[in-house]
Amino acid sequence: MNCRKIIKLISDYIDREIEEVKREMIEEHIKICKKCESILNTTEKTIKLSKVIYKNKKVPKRLEKILYYQIRIRYKK
């Protein structure tokens, strides 16, 4: 699996919404690829920090939808 595919799957990997075979492939790749390892670690830290910072705050539904679709468009490429 190449870096591009790994990066597309990182969110599902973190959320544990990925098949075991793909999970294992990602883990093997991350062992040898510092770039993807860094992206994974940064994404996980960002999620943890966001949860702490925004623990009691709600994102407006409209903004949530806009962000969701922007992310999908950007990473669909």
Buried (B, 14 or more C-beta within 10 A) or exposed (E): EEEEEBBEBBBBBEEEEBEEEBBEBBEEBBEEBEEBBEBBEEBEEEEEEEEEEEEEEEEEEEEEEEEEEEEEEEEEE
